[in-house]
Amino acid sequence: MYAVVGVRFKKAGKVFYFDPSDLPVGQDQHVIVDTARGLEYGKVVIGKRTVPEQDVVLPLKKVIRIAGDDDARLVEGNKKAAKDAFGICQEKIKEHGLKMKLVDVEYTFDRNKVIFYFTAEGRVDFRELVKDLAAIFRTRIELRQIGVRDEAKLLGGIGPCGRLLCCSTFLGDFEPVSIKMAKDQNLSLNPTKISGLCGRLMCCLKYEHDNYESGKVDLPKVGRIVVTSMGNGKVVGIQPEERKVRVLLFDHNNKVMEFPAEDVAEQE
């Protein structure tokens, strides 16, 4: 078992575990931690606790110190510098005629690197752009190509439901979403109805999918012949959340009726 705290570096970002050592680190405090890309400023979102070895990435990096007012001012300065860098990079992209869309710019805490996030339809030769940016900012430059889901997460917005995007408010990781999930929930398969701002299937299709899957376990499958109180028929639809089965009745001019799951039995 390891004593850890969970630290998040961005709103709705992934939570990483760090060793708090003997520091009095509490939830909602800001800390300076040692990461693969140097010192970083993050917020403790999970207070001190013990977790099994399989839940941590070894070697476990340490919390260097609890952040102070000077650290917070440095972070704000980095954000302002990043806005200026965004405009400069956009101008350089136009100069080089590159087919790429700049999405965000980020300075690392100690300013040893500037990261430019962009989207593009294919591969982009940005070697000359990197040279120009390195000459301007005189620090390490990283251009990172991201997908449309990551773009939506960074930019934020309002989804079809009228609420702020899940990915930009609380989702730490993207989970796989498939069209089967929409089918299982009897949703319209119209792409405009089940796609988010990013153009991909909405992340929320995943939320209730496990409940639908467990609800279908003891229900007859679509296409099976069943016996009901009104005679034999074929299952043409199921509603796991309501525990109901839609049956096409053979002895009633192929009329379709709904029955409680308990009143339907598969024909042997």
Backbone as a ProteinNet text record, in pm:
[ID]
protein_1_A
[PRIMARY]
MYAVVGVRFKKAGKVFYFDPSDLPVGQDQHVIVDTARGLEYGKVVIGKRTVPEQDVVLPLKKVIRIAGDDDARLVEGNKKAAKDAFGICQEKIKEHGLKMKLVDVEYTFDRNKVIFYFTAEGRVDFRELVKDLAAIFRTRIELRQIGVRDEAKLLGGIGPCGRLLCCSTFLGDFEPVSIKMAKDQNLSLNPTKISGLCGRLMCCLKYEHDNYESGKVDLPKVGRIVVTSMGNGKVVGIQPEERKVRVLLFDHNNKVMEFPAEDVAEQE
[TERTIARY]
83.4	0	87.6	37.3	112.2	24.3	83.4	14	27.1	-85.4	-84.1	-183.5	-168.1	-271	-296.1	-420	-454.6	-448.1	-369.5	-347.6	-397.3	-466.6	-516.2	-452.2	-406.6	-336.2	-426.2	-534	-628.1	-769.5	-859.7	-999.9	-1047.3	-1108.5	-1155.4	-1040.9	-919.3	-805.4	-793.2	-702.6	-679	-615.7	-649.7	-594.3	-472.4	-362.6	-238.6	-205.7	-150.4	-112.7	31.7	52.3	185.8	204.5	330.6	367.3	373.8	286.9	287.7	401.2	475.2	582.7	525.7	594	548.2	479.4	450.2	388.3	241.5	191.5	49.9	-41.1	-45.3	-121.7	-268.2	-356.9	-499.9	-572.3	-694.7	-774.9	-799.5	-800.5	-824.3	-704	-594.2	-472.7	-399.8	-321.2	-236.6	-95.7	-34.2	97.8	189.5	318.3	420	470.4	463.8	501.8	604.9	676.2	777.2	711.7	714.3	653.2	756.4	712	801.9	847.4	769.6	809.4	858.2	897.5	952.2	855.6	882.8	795.8	663	553.8	421.1	337.8	242.3	151.8	15.9	-33.9	-161.2	-245	-367.9	-461.8	-489.5	-486.2	-515.7	-667.7	-713.4	-857	-893.3	-792.2	-813.2	-717.4	-772.7	-690.2	-605.8	-520.3	-426	-500.2	-459.1	-517.1	-417	-448	-361.1	-428.1	-349	-400	-308.2	-360.4	-275.9	-175.4	-73	36.8	-11	-113.6	-157.6	-224.3	-258.9	-325	-227.6	-98.7	-1	100.9	162.2	269.5	401.1	480.4	607.5	720.4	822.4	836.1	743.2	684.7	588.7	662.5	627.6	693.7	636.4	715.1	681.5	619.5	544.6	501.9	621.2	665.5	784.1	751.7	640	600.5	456.9	399.7	267.7	286.6	206.5	223.3	185.9	257.1	231	176.8	166.2	112.8	204.2	334.9	428.6	408.2	382.8	358.7	230.9	126.1	-0.5	17.8	96.8	122.8	202.1	295.6	373.8	282.8	187.3	94.4	8.5	-38.7	-118.4	-35	91.8	181.1	201.4	211.4	227	104.3	-14.7	-138.1	-143.6	-101.5	-100.4	1.3	118.9	221.7	174.1	95.5	43.7	-52.8	-132.9	-225	-147.8	-38.3	45.2	109.5	154.9	218.5	119.3	-7.1	-111.4	-119.8	-125.7	-135.5	-12.7	105.2	229.1	233.5	196	199.5	100.7	-17.3	-114.6	-59	10.6	70	176.1	256.2	360.6	300.6	189.7	122.7	75.7	21.8	-22.3	95.5	205.2	324.4	375	372.3	422.1	315.7	192.7	85.1	53.3	59.3	34.5	-114.7	-159.9	-301.2	-320.3	-322.1	-339.2	-415	-489	-568.3	-512.6	-463.5	-410.2	-526.5	-518.8	-628.5	-594.4	-472.7	-437.3	-285.8	-241.4	-98.4	-81.3	23.4	46.8	195.6	227.4	362.9	370.8	480.6	501.6	531.4	515.7	527.2	659.9	769.2	900.9	945.4	853.1	877.3	992.1	1019.1	1125.5	1072.4	941.2	882.9	750.7	723.9	593.7	530.4	406.1	336.9	224.6	224.9	121.5	35.3	-93.9	-187	-258.6	-264.2	-328.9	-402	-493.5	-562	-529.1	-530.5	-506	-561.6	-596	-655.2	-553.1	-430.6	-326.2	-196.6	-85.8	45.2	84.4	152.7	194.8	345.8	414.8	558.9	578.3	597.8	608.2	750.8	849.9	988.5	1032.9	998.7	1037.1	961.9	837.4	759	823	868.8	933	1059.2	1135.7	1257.7	1224.6	1120.4	1080.3	1034.9	954.9	903.2	1014.7	1110.5	1223.4	1307	1322.5	1400.3	1329.1	1193.9	1116.5	1111.4	1079.2	1056.1	1180.7	1281.9	1409.9	1391.5	1311.9	1290.6	1251.1	1232.7	1193.8	1051.2	1031.2	901.1	848.4	720.5	655.9	524.2	507.1	380.4	312.9	194.5	125.5	-7.9	-18.9	-143.2	-245.2	-367.2	-471.3	-592.4	-683.4	-804.1	-917.9	-1031.9	-1145	-1206.8	-1200.6	-1253	-1168.4	-1037	-947.4	-967	-995	-1020.3	-1143.9	-1251.2	-1373.8	-1347.7	-1266.6	-1233.8	-1159.9	-1066.9	-988.4	-1070.8	-1153.7	-1227.2	-1356.4	-1418.5	-1544.8	-1660.6	-1777.6	-1896	-2021.2	-2132.5	-2261.5	-2308.4	-2343	-2385.1	-2529.7	-2575.6	-2714.5	-2816.4	-2774.3	-2864.4	-2882.8	-2802.5	-2811.4	-2720.8	-2638.9	-2547.2	-2403.4	-2312.9	-2171.3	-2121	-2028.3	-1975.9	-1920.7	-1956.7	-1907.8	-1755.6	-1697.6	-1552.6	-1476	-1535.5	-1465	-1498.5	-1591.5	-1630.4	-1593.3	-1606.8	-1575.4	-1515.7	-1521.3	-1467.5	-1314.9	-1249.8	-1104	-1049.1	-1113	-1068	-1184.4	-1152	-1253	-1266.1	-1388.7	-1412.3	-1470	-1444.4	-1496.2	-1649.6	-1703.9	-1849	-1880.2	-1983.7	-2018.1	-2163.3	-2195.1	-2332.6	-2423.6	-2366.1	-2444.5	-2508.8	-2440.1	-2495.2	-2622.6	-2624.7	-2744.6	-2857.9	-2823.1	-2924	-2984.8	-2900.3	-2948.3	-3042.7	-3025.4	-3109.5	-3228.2	-3250.6	-3363.2	-3362.2	-3242.8	-3229.7	-3230.4	-3263.5	-3257.9	-3114.1	-3095.3	-2960.2	-2921.6	-3000.2	-2967.9	-2840.2	-2732.3	-2604.9	-2618.3	-2709.5	-2724	-2784.1	-2852.3	-2916.8	-2824	-2725.7	-2641.6	-2493.9	-2466.3	-2328.5	-2312.1	-2194.2	-2164.8	-2105.2	-2057.1	-1998	-1874.9	-1807.2	-1685.2	-1714.8	-1842.3	-1878.2	-1871.3	-1826.3	-1821.1	-1944.2	-1965.2	-2076.8	-2064.8	-2177.5	-2177.2	-2126.3	-2042.7	-1987.6	-2096.8	-2208.6	-2313.4	-2386.5	-2364.7	-2424.3	-2370.7	-2253.8	-2189.9	-2248.7	-2304.7	-2342.2	-2438.8	-2546	-2648.6	-2638.4	-2535.2	-2527.1	-2518.4	-2441.8	-2428.4	-2563.2	-2646.7	-2779.4	-2865.8	-2857	-2933	-2883	-2752.1	-2694.6	-2738.8	-2734.3	-2774.8	-2925.1	-3002.5	-3147.3	-3192.4	-3106.5	-3143	-3110.1	-3037.8	-2986.4	-3095.9	-3206.7	-3311.5	-3433.1	-3413.5	-3521.4	-3500.4	-3609.1	-3592.7	-3533.3	-3453.1	-3390	-3488.4	-3462.6	-3546.1	-3538.5	-3656.3	-3663.7	-3702.5	-3697.4	-3733.3	-3886.3	-3929.9	-4071.9	-4105.1	-4212.2	-4247.8	-4396.3	-4429.6	-4567.4	-4614.5	-4731.5	-4789.2	-4930.5	-4994.2	-5132.1	-5229.9	-5184.6	-5271.6	-5227	-5143.7	-5099.3	-4953.5	-4911.9	-4771.8	-4741.9	-4615.2	-4573.6	-4422.6	-4376.7	-4232.4	-4192	-4082.8	-4031.8	-3978.8	-4032.4	-3987.7	-3918.4	-3918.5	-3851.9	-3854.7	-3756.6	-3753.1	-3723.7	-3770	-3745.5	-3689	-3556.3	-3494.5	-3523	-3526.3	-3545.4	-3684.6	-3783	-3919.8	-3957.8	-3865.9	-3890.1	-4011.9	-4016.7	-4128.4	-4077.9	-4165.9	-4131.7	-4241.3	-4201.6	-4297.5	-4304.8	-4427.2	-4447.1	-4545.6	-4508.1	-4598	-4678	-4809.1	-4894.9	-4945.5	-4919.3	-4958.6	-5110.3	-5177.4	-5321.4	-5409.3	-5347.8	-5425.3	-5384.8	-5380.5	-5348.9	-5217.1	-5119.6	-4985.8	-4987	-5077.4	-5083.7	-4965.3	-4907.8	-4793.3	-4842.7	-4808.3	-4848.4	-4730.3	-4741	-4637.5	-4683.6	-4587.1	-4615.9	-4506.9	-4544	-4439.5	-4350.5	-4223.5	-4129	-4170.1	-4235	-4274.9	-4387.9	-4459.2	-4571.8	-4533.2	-4404.1	-4357.6	-4257.5	-4276.6	-4184	-4143.1	-4014.4	-3966.6	-4024.8	-4060.3	-4118.4	-4008.3	-4034.3	-3933.7	-3934
-119.4	0	125.4	231.4	356.1	472.4	565.1	687.2	787.8	839.5	927.7	1042.5	1143.3	1245.5	1252.4	1284.2	1295.9	1440.6	1467.6	1604.3	1618.4	1728.9	1758.9	1889.5	1892.5	2010.2	2101.7	2045.8	2125.3	2094.4	2186.3	2160.9	2042.8	1945.8	1823.6	1742.5	1765.5	1687.2	1556.5	1473.4	1345.1	1366.3	1279.4	1287.5	1196.2	1251.1	1175.2	1164.2	1048.4	1025.5	1068.5	1133.5	1174.4	1139.6	1122.8	1091.9	1223.2	1241.5	1367.4	1377.4	1268.2	1262.9	1300.2	1391	1432.1	1568.7	1617.4	1749.9	1744.3	1847.9	1851.6	1892.8	1809.2	1840.6	1804.9	1900.1	1876.9	1895.3	1847.3	1860.5	2007.9	2039.9	2175.1	2267.4	2218.1	2298.8	2288.2	2391.4	2387.2	2346.6	2264.1	2210.6	2218	2211.5	2200.9	2057.1	1990.7	1849.6	1827.8	1718.8	1679.8	1586.1	1624	1542.7	1511.6	1435.6	1397.5	1518.8	1626.4	1745.2	1858.5	1824.3	1923.8	1957.1	2066.9	2109.5	2159.1	2121.6	2163.9	2208	2295.5	2352.2	2285.5	2221.6	2151.1	2165.6	2117.1	2124.7	1985.3	1970.9	1842.6	1821.9	1721.7	1693.4	1566.7	1487.3	1368.9	1379	1388.9	1401.9	1279	1289.2	1181.7	1051.3	945.3	813.3	707.3	581.6	471.9	393.8	355.2	280.7	162	54.8	-61.4	-30.1	-111.8	-89.3	-83.6	-163.6	-167	-36.8	51	176.6	292.1	269	376.9	340.6	444.6	426.7	448.1	342.7	349.6	388.9	460.9	513.7	632.2	638.3	742.6	874.2	976.4	1106	1180.7	1275.4	1340.3	1479.4	1519.6	1658.9	1736.9	1838	1913.7	2007.4	2081.3	2174.8	2218.8	2279.6	2341.4	2477.1	2505.6	2628.1	2751.4	2861.1	2987.5	3092.6	3215.6	3325.5	3356.5	3345.1	3371.6	3271.4	3145.7	3042.8	3073.1	3116.6	3148.9	3265.3	3365.9	3480.2	3437.7	3344.9	3294.9	3222.8	3143.1	3071.4	3169.8	3276.4	3377.5	3447.2	3473.5	3532.8	3441.9	3311	3213.7	3213.2	3226.4	3227.5	3349.5	3465.3	3586.5	3574.4	3517.8	3498.7	3401	3299.8	3201.3	3266.5	3364.3	3434.6	3512.7	3577.1	3649.6	3553.1	3439	3338.8	3283.1	3273.6	3223.1	3312.2	3443.8	3535.7	3531.6	3523.2	3518.1	3391.7	3278	3151.2	3151.9	3209.8	3216.2	3292.5	3403.7	3481.7	3400.7	3326.1	3244.7	3130.3	3074.1	2968.1	3022.7	3145.9	3209.4	3236.5	3283.3	3312.8	3188.8	3075.5	2951.2	2879.7	2928.4	2867.1	2724.5	2697.9	2562.3	2538.1	2418.7	2383.1	2318.1	2403.3	2356.8	2463.8	2420.5	2512.1	2512.4	2627.4	2640.2	2642.9	2560	2546.7	2609.2	2585.8	2636.2	2643.3	2724.3	2736.7	2726.4	2658.1	2637.8	2648.7	2727.1	2731.2	2631.5	2557.3	2476.2	2570.1	2519.8	2604.8	2679.1	2608.9	2672.7	2737.3	2743.9	2810.4	2750.2	2622.5	2560.4	2505.1	2517.7	2469	2541.6	2565.9	2617.2	2509.4	2472.7	2367.7	2430.4	2404.6	2455	2336.8	2344.2	2237.1	2277.1	2184.2	2216.7	2095.3	2122.1	2015.9	2030.9	1919.8	1919.3	1790.2	1792.6	1674.2	1563.7	1599.2	1498.6	1541.3	1487.4	1524.2	1662.7	1736.9	1873	1884.3	1938.1	1961.2	2098.9	2100.6	2229.1	2257.2	2198.5	2216.4	2362.3	2431	2571.5	2657.8	2621	2694.2	2682.5	2563.6	2542.3	2627.5	2636	2717.9	2864	2914.4	3053.8	3077.5	2986.1	3001.8	2993.8	2903.3	2889.9	3016.9	3080.9	3205.1	3318.7	3317.1	3423.4	3403.7	3282.2	3259.2	3212.5	3169.8	3128.3	3025.5	2925.9	2813.9	2693	2579.7	2458.7	2473.8	2426.5	2437.8	2297	2273.5	2147.3	2176.7	2121.5	2129.8	1993.8	1992.1	1866.4	1862.6	1765.8	1750.2	1673.3	1726.3	1664	1632.3	1550.2	1513.9	1610.6	1588	1679.3	1672.1	1555	1545	1626.7	1619	1697.2	1846.6	1883	2023.9	2074.1	1995.4	2033.4	2044.5	1954.7	1957	2084.8	2127.2	2246.9	2375.1	2380.2	2502.5	2515.8	2401	2404.8	2444.3	2463.4	2500.8	2442.3	2457.9	2407.8	2296.8	2182.6	2066.9	2074.7	1975.4	1971.8	1971.2	1926.4	1920.3	2056.4	2154.5	2287.5	2308.7	2207.4	2218.7	2226.9	2271.7	2277.3	2137.3	2128.7	1999.1	1918.3	1791	1701.4	1695.4	1687.1	1669	1788.2	1908.2	2027.3	2062.3	1987.5	2019.1	1911.4	1783.1	1681.8	1552.7	1524.3	1398.7	1404	1317.9	1315.2	1244.4	1136.1	1056.4	1033.1	1014.2	976.6	824.9	776.1	632.3	599.5	478.1	440.6	446	502.3	510.4	450.6	366.3	300.9	324.5	304	319.8	215.6	103.5	-0.8	52.3	142.4	199.7	277.9	349.8	424.7	328.6	220.4	121.3	55.6	18.6	-47.9	40.6	172.4	265.2	316.4	253.7	289.5	437.6	490	629.1	641.5	759.5	785.3	769.6	705.9	687	798.9	904.9	1023.4	1086.1	1098	1150.3	1286	1370.2	1502.2	1494.4	1382.5	1366.6	1306.4	1229.9	1158	1199.1	1310	1358.7	1486.2	1503.6	1623.1	1732.4	1839.9	1951	1908.7	1805	1758.4	1679.7	1644	1564.7	1415.5	1374.1	1232.9	1198.1	1068.2	1024.7	1086.3	1127.1	1193.7	1100.6	1154.5	1076	1023.8	1097.2	1059.3	931.1	883.5	755.1	642.1	665.7	563	557.5	667.5	679.7	570.6	547.6	453.6	318	302.1	180.2	54.8	61.1	-56.5	-97.9	1.4	-30.5	-100.5	-53.3	-116.9	-258.7	-276.2	-408.7	-506.9	-462.8	-551.8	-577.1	-477.6	-493.5	-590.8	-613.7	-703.4	-849.7	-874.9	-1009.9	-1115.9	-1094	-1196.8	-1161.6	-1071.7	-1040	-1118.5	-1159.1	-1230.1	-1138.8	-1195	-1115.7	-1086.2	-975.6	-938.4	-1049.9	-1088.8	-1194.5	-1330.2	-1344.9	-1472.5	-1491.1	-1617.6	-1651.6	-1670.6	-1604.8	-1608.4	-1642	-1679.9	-1709.1	-1598.9	-1541	-1436.9	-1477	-1394.8	-1420.7	-1407.7	-1348.6	-1331.9	-1419.1	-1517.8	-1608.9	-1592.6	-1666.3	-1663.8	-1539.4	-1503.5	-1389.1	-1380.3	-1276	-1255.3	-1123.3	-1126.6	-1005.9	-909	-786.6	-685.8	-568	-570	-462.6	-487.3	-432.4	-444.8	-307.6	-287.2	-164.1	-201.7	-221.5	-269.8	-181.4	-46.6	43	30.7	-13.4	-29.7	-176.3	-265	-409.6	-450.5	-401.2	-433.2	-492.2	-573.6	-640.2	-610.2	-570	-545.2	-670.8	-721.1	-848.9	-832.9	-889.1	-896.2	-1026.4	-1013.2	-1128.4	-1193.9	-1326.1	-1398.9	-1415.3	-1434.1	-1464.6	-1340.2	-1222.9	-1098.4	-1005.8	-1064.1	-987	-909.8	-977.2	-919.3	-785.2	-773.9	-654.7	-654.2	-536.3	-523.4	-469	-540.1	-498.7	-508.8	-432.2	-435.5	-521.8	-598.6	-685	-666.2	-677.1	-681.6	-803.1	-790.6	-899.7	-1027.3	-1016	-1133	-1212.5	-1145.8	-1210.6	-1269.1	-1273.8	-1324.5	-1436.8	-1548.6	-1661.5	-1709.8	-1742.9	-1791.7	-1930.8	-1952	-2082	-2186.7	-2299.6	-2406	-2483.7
0	0	0	-66.2	-75.6	-29.2	46.1	85.9	-28.4	-76.9	-193.6	-174.2	-261.4	-281.9	-432.3	-470.8	-612.4	-656.4	-760.4	-807.4	-951.2	-976.2	-1111.6	-1156.7	-1283.2	-1334.3	-1417.4	-1469.5	-1548.6	-1503.6	-1524.4	-1493.9	-1577.3	-1513.6	-1579.9	-1639.3	-1589.6	-1636.6	-1560.9	-1605	-1540.3	-1402.8	-1307.5	-1171.9	-1162.2	-1110.3	-1094.2	-944.9	-907.6	-767.8	-743.4	-626.1	-584.2	-437.3	-399.9	-262.2	-182.9	-81.8	-6	94.3	113.1	213.7	350.6	420	553.6	549.8	428.1	416.4	457.8	525.8	568.1	451.6	349.9	228.8	249	222.4	236	103.9	96.9	-24.7	-56.3	-185.6	-239.8	-224.9	-169.2	-166.2	-299.4	-331	-450	-408.3	-493.2	-460.4	-581.9	-554.1	-658.8	-656.3	-772.2	-778.6	-888.4	-875.4	-974.1	-1075.6	-1204.2	-1309.4	-1417.4	-1516.9	-1626.1	-1707	-1704.2	-1781.1	-1690.9	-1568.1	-1476.1	-1363.4	-1294.1	-1185	-1240.9	-1173.2	-1217.4	-1097.6	-1126.6	-1026.5	-1042.4	-937.8	-948.6	-823	-831	-719.4	-665.2	-533.8	-470.5	-472	-545.2	-553.8	-477	-440.7	-356.9	-239	-119.3	0.6	26.9	126.1	157.2	189	121.6	142.9	102	132.4	91.9	-20.2	-120.2	-234.4	-261.3	-322.6	-353.4	-463.8	-472.6	-567.4	-711.6	-748.1	-887.9	-933.4	-837.3	-871.7	-891.7	-871.8	-886.4	-993.8	-1048.7	-1146.7	-1073.7	-1066.8	-994.4	-1089.5	-1044.3	-907.4	-884.3	-765.7	-730	-705	-783.6	-768	-647.4	-594.9	-469.6	-488.2	-386.5	-375.5	-321.4	-395.9	-354.8	-238.6	-252.9	-147.2	-169.9	-68.2	-81.8	-149.5	-250.7	-328.8	-247.1	-274	-205.8	-301.6	-253	-334.7	-453.2	-432	-542.4	-655.7	-619.2	-720.9	-798.5	-728.1	-794.3	-891.4	-850.6	-939.3	-1062.4	-1041.9	-1155	-1255	-1205.2	-1292.3	-1372.2	-1305.4	-1375.5	-1482.6	-1450.2	-1549.8	-1669.6	-1643	-1751.3	-1843.3	-1782.3	-1862	-1953.2	-1900.4	-1983.1	-2095.5	-2062.9	-2165.5	-2272.9	-2231.5	-2326	-2425.7	-2378.4	-2468.8	-2574.9	-2532.8	-2628.9	-2727.8	-2676.2	-2763.4	-2864.8	-2826.1	-2916.5	-3040.9	-3018.6	-3131.9	-3221.5	-3159	-3237.6	-3321.8	-3261.6	-3334.4	-3451.1	-3430.8	-3539.9	-3659.8	-3632.6	-3740.6	-3814.9	-3740.1	-3802.5	-3885.2	-3839	-3915.2	-4049.7	-4049.4	-4174.2	-4266.3	-4207.1	-4287.9	-4361	-4292.1	-4351.2	-4433	-4432.9	-4511.2	-4468.8	-4340	-4290.9	-4268.8	-4307.2	-4289.8	-4153	-4051.2	-3914.2	-3836.3	-3735.9	-3653.7	-3512.1	-3469.3	-3333.9	-3235.1	-3132.3	-3036.3	-2901.5	-2852.9	-2719.3	-2706.8	-2612.3	-2582.7	-2431.7	-2389.6	-2246.9	-2215.2	-2113.3	-2057.7	-1943.1	-1934.7	-1815	-1698.5	-1577	-1458.3	-1452.4	-1480.8	-1471.5	-1603	-1699.1	-1828.3	-1908	-1885.5	-1965.2	-2096.8	-2118.7	-2243.1	-2270.5	-2400.4	-2442.6	-2530.9	-2498.7	-2573.2	-2653.9	-2785.6	-2875.8	-2919.8	-2889.5	-2927	-3055.8	-3151	-3278.5	-3334.7	-3425.7	-3499.5	-3647.5	-3718.2	-3862.7	-3920.1	-4046.9	-4109.9	-4132.6	-4150.6	-4172.7	-4105.9	-4156	-4102.3	-4151.8	-4065.8	-4099.3	-4077.4	-4176.7	-4163.4	-4100.2	-3968.8	-3898.7	-3850.5	-3913.7	-3868.8	-3875.1	-3985.3	-3997.3	-3896.8	-3869.3	-3769.7	-3632.6	-3598.5	-3468.3	-3456.7	-3564.1	-3562.1	-3534.2	-3600.3	-3579.9	-3436.3	-3384.9	-3248.9	-3145	-3167.4	-3074.7	-3073	-3189.7	-3197.5	-3124.6	-3127	-3061.9	-2910.7	-2866.7	-2723.4	-2648.7	-2721.5	-2663.5	-2551.3	-2578.7	-2487	-2569	-2505.1	-2577.7	-2630.3	-2752.7	-2819	-2847.6	-2815.8	-2850.6	-2921.4	-3041.4	-3112.8	-3102	-3043.7	-3016.2	-3092.4	-3183.2	-3259.4	-3175.9	-3165.9	-3085	-3173.1	-3119.7	-3192.3	-3163.3	-3231.4	-3217.2	-3077.4	-3013.9	-2877.1	-2780	-2796.3	-2710.8	-2735.4	-2860.7	-2892.4	-2817.9	-2820.5	-2749.3	-2599.2	-2545.7	-2401.8	-2364.4	-2451.4	-2423.4	-2438.5	-2543.1	-2573.4	-2493.6	-2459.8	-2388	-2479.7	-2419.9	-2497.4	-2434.8	-2505.5	-2458	-2550.8	-2491.8	-2568.8	-2613	-2690.7	-2738.5	-2624.7	-2505.9	-2390.2	-2324.3	-2366	-2306.6	-2187.2	-2153.6	-2041.1	-2091.3	-2004	-2040.3	-2073.1	-2166.1	-2209.9	-2093	-2090.3	-1984.6	-1985	-2104.7	-2115.1	-2060.4	-2064.8	-2016.8	-1872.8	-1810.9	-1674.1	-1572.3	-1609.1	-1507.2	-1560.4	-1690.1	-1741.6	-1748.5	-1672.1	-1674.6	-1796.7	-1837.1	-1951.4	-2046.5	-2173.5	-2272.7	-2272.8	-2263.5	-2272.5	-2409.5	-2459.9	-2592	-2594.4	-2701.7	-2721.4	-2858	-2865.6	-2992	-3027.7	-3155.2	-3202.4	-3137.8	-3095.2	-3028.4	-2900.7	-2833.5	-2710.4	-2739.2	-2851.1	-2888.6	-2925.3	-2995.4	-3033.3	-2909.4	-2814.2	-2693.3	-2612.1	-2625.9	-2550.1	-2631.5	-2748.5	-2835.7	-2875	-2899	-2939.1	-3090.8	-3138.3	-3281.8	-3329.6	-3443.3	-3497.2	-3593.6	-3593.7	-3673.5	-3616.1	-3695	-3642.8	-3574.2	-3621.5	-3560.7	-3420.5	-3389.6	-3259.9	-3154.3	-3197.8	-3101	-3108.3	-3177.3	-3186.9	-3105.6	-3047.6	-2970.4	-3057	-2992.4	-3066.2	-3144.1	-3095.1	-3161.1	-3288.2	-3309.9	-3427.1	-3402.1	-3284.4	-3248.1	-3163.1	-3142.1	-3058.3	-2919.1	-2862.4	-2732.7	-2622.4	-2535.5	-2424.5	-2332.1	-2320.1	-2226	-2267.1	-2390.1	-2429.3	-2341.5	-2284.5	-2201.3	-2060.3	-2013.1	-1872.6	-1826	-1902.8	-1859.5	-1928.4	-2010	-2089.8	-2004	-1894.5	-1807.6	-1749	-1715.3	-1661.9	-1766.6	-1891.8	-1999.1	-2023.3	-2016.6	-2039.2	-1931.1	-1805	-1696.6	-1698.9	-1744.7	-1751.2	-1858.5	-1959.1	-2069.6	-2040.6	-1930.7	-1906.3	-1910	-1840.8	-1834.3	-1920.3	-2019.1	-2112.6	-2242.1	-2309.1	-2436.7	-2542.9	-2630.5	-2734.7	-2846.7	-2917.1	-3031	-3136	-3186.7	-3287.4	-3231	-3097.6	-3036	-3034.1	-3044.4	-3034.2	-2886.3	-2841.6	-2700.2	-2682.6	-2559.3	-2521.3	-2426.8	-2458	-2372.7	-2331.7	-2250.7	-2208.2	-2323.9	-2435.6	-2552.2	-2669.1	-2640.6	-2745.1	-2779.2	-2884.1	-2925.2	-3009.7	-3008.9	-3089.6	-3099	-3164.6	-3183.7	-3119.1	-3048.6	-2983	-3088.5	-3087.1	-3183.1	-3113.5	-2982.7	-2909.9	-2760.4	-2691.4	-2545.3	-2485.3	-2362.4	-2288.3	-2150.5	-2144.3	-2020.4	-1899.7	-1922.3	-1808.8	-1747.3	-1827.2	-1776.9	-1760.4	-1794	-1783.2	-1866.2	-1991.1	-2079.5	-2210.3	-2273.7	-2399.3	-2501.3	-2621.6	-2729.4	-2815.6	-2832.6	-2901.8	-3017.1	-3131.8	-3247.7	-3235.1	-3212.5	-3183.4	-3311.7	-3325.1	-3446.5	-3457.8	-3345.3	-3347.3	-3343.2	-3354	-3348	-3462.5	-3583.8	-3705.1	-3691.9	-3632.2	-3617.1	-3541.8	-3448	-3364.5	-3268.3	-3246.8	-3155.9	-3021.7	-2913.6	-2779.2	-2683.7	-2576.6	-2473.6	-2356.1	-2304	-2189.2	-2084.2	-1956.2	-1852.5	-1875.5	-1846.6	-1871.6	-1801.7	-1685.3	-1609	-1677.4	-1770.8	-1838.2	-1972.7	-2002.3	-2131.1	-2106.1	-2176.7	-2162.4	-2301.9	-2314.5	-2443.9	-2471.6	-2598.2	-2637.4	-2644.3	-2585	-2583.1	-2715.2
[MASK]
++++++++++++++++++++++++++++++++++++++++++++++++++++++++++++++++++++++++++++++++++++++++++++++++++++++++++++++++++++++++++++++++++++++++++++++++++++++++++++++++++++++++++++++++++++++++++++++++++++++++++++++++++++++++++++++++++++++++++++++++++++++++++++++++++++++++++++

